[in-house]
């Protein structure tokens, strides 16, 4: 220590003689306040590293900001999909319902969002909207491959990918797991019916616009026949309990024949919806209405013995193959019809699962 002080004084004296007073002062400062050697950083132990990794893994993901329409890509065991997700404006703390929307052929996620105006409705009523997007690699016309047996059951193909994506978004967005719904138009409607039937533990209700019901369709030829109304979509086997379903179909649809709408009722009649299974146990209510300066429609509701609506079937008179009440800015829409988006969401939000599960 004394040697260091003497050496410092000698250094300062030499600097003064060389007319470098500032350097001399710094040398004297170093004597009285020597620089402390930097301690060597300790490498965290394996236990500490593992603890930090577990904390990062269990930390809930950050929810997208309100009012954002983000793009993403999800990879599942069965494959990968791109998607868009709309988070409505308002509080970021709410555990909101989630509506999954499947587009039709030649459409994409943005087109469906524009045509259905679902994002605007989400801001009004407070729910999340997920738009999975089919790739041209999977289908050159961006159709969901609902006619292929590889995409018709739980744990396989497109149903498995969309179910995985839905669970991922439900966690990411902190959605209410008791209020998750799926809907679609045309090929997307047929896919929604299949996916809802395959995952009744995930989805609470289904919406189908201009689509085909779940049935014994195992090829593109059979699918085309059903779409032309030349073959029934249903099977003769007894079906499991059906999810509550709302259906829209134009009676002038030249792409998917209007007779396909009746297949949803046939499936309901072949299912076990409660203690009574005969047709007489289903009460039916019908009502007619019209949109101001627009189209007439007929709405039929089919209930179980307890009065719970299991199927709501809307026939849009004079309408073709397009989303009823949709925006002309999107493709495959019919702005003159009743608002299918609002009616679907009304039907969905009235239903929730008693014991939610998204696992």
C-alpha positions, 0 to 999 in steps of 0.5 A: 500500500505504502509503495503504491502511494510513493509511486503515485507521488513520484508520478504526480511530481513528474507530471507537474514538472512537465506542466501537465497539472490536470494529469498530475491531479488525476494521479493524486486522485487515484492514490486516495480513491484507487479503482476497485478491480471488477469482480468476475461475473458469476455464471448462474447455476443450472438450478437458477437457469432452469427456474428462469426457464420455467418462469418464462414458460408459465408467464401468460403471453401478451395479448394483442392490443385493442383495435389491432388486426394482426397477422400470424402463422401457426404450426401444429403437428398436422400442418401450418396455417396463416391467420388474422386475428382481430382484437376489439377496441375497449378494455384489454382485461376482459375475457371475451368470446372468440368467433372463428371464421372460415372463408370460402373458395377464392377468398382470404382472411381479409376478404372475409373480414371485409365482406362480413363486417365482423370486426365492426360488430366485434367492436360493438359487442366485444368479442375476438375474431379469428380468421384462419387462411387456406393456402394455395399450396393446400388448395389452388382455389383456397378452398378448405378440403372438406370433401377429403376424408383426411380432413373430416375427423378429430386429430387429423388434417385441417380440423386438427390444425384449426383446433390447435390454432383456436386453442393457441389464440384462446391462450394468447388472447385470454379468451373465455374458453366457455364461449368459443364458436365457429362459422364459415361460408360455402367450403368454409361453412362445410368445414365449420360443420365438420370441425364443430362436430369433431371438437364439441369440447372446444366449440359451443355452437356452429354457424353455416352460410351457404354450406353443406351439412356433415354427411357421407361425402368422401370424394370431390365427386360426391361433394359436387353432387351434394352441392348440386342437390343430387345427393343427400349429405346425411348418413343413415347412422345415428349421430351424436348430440349436435351442437346448436347450429344457425344456418343461412341459405339463399333459395336462388343459390346456384353454387350450393343447392338450397336443399342442402339446408334441410340436411342440418335438420335431418342430422338433428333428427338422427342425433341424440339431443336428450331424453326424447329422440323421436321427431315429435319431440322437436318443436318448430317455430317459423316466422317471416320477415323482410329487410327494408328495401331488401329481401324477404326471409323465413326463419325456422327454429327447432327446439328440444323438449325443454324449449332450447333452440338446437337449429335456427334455419334462415332462408333468404328469398331471392338471394344467391351464393353470398353472405347475407347483409354483407358489404359490397366491398367483399366478395360473395356478399348479398347486401340486400339480405338480413344481417347474417353476421349480427344474427350469428353473433346473437345466436352464439353469445346466447350460448356458453359451455357449462364446464369450459375446456380448451385443452 
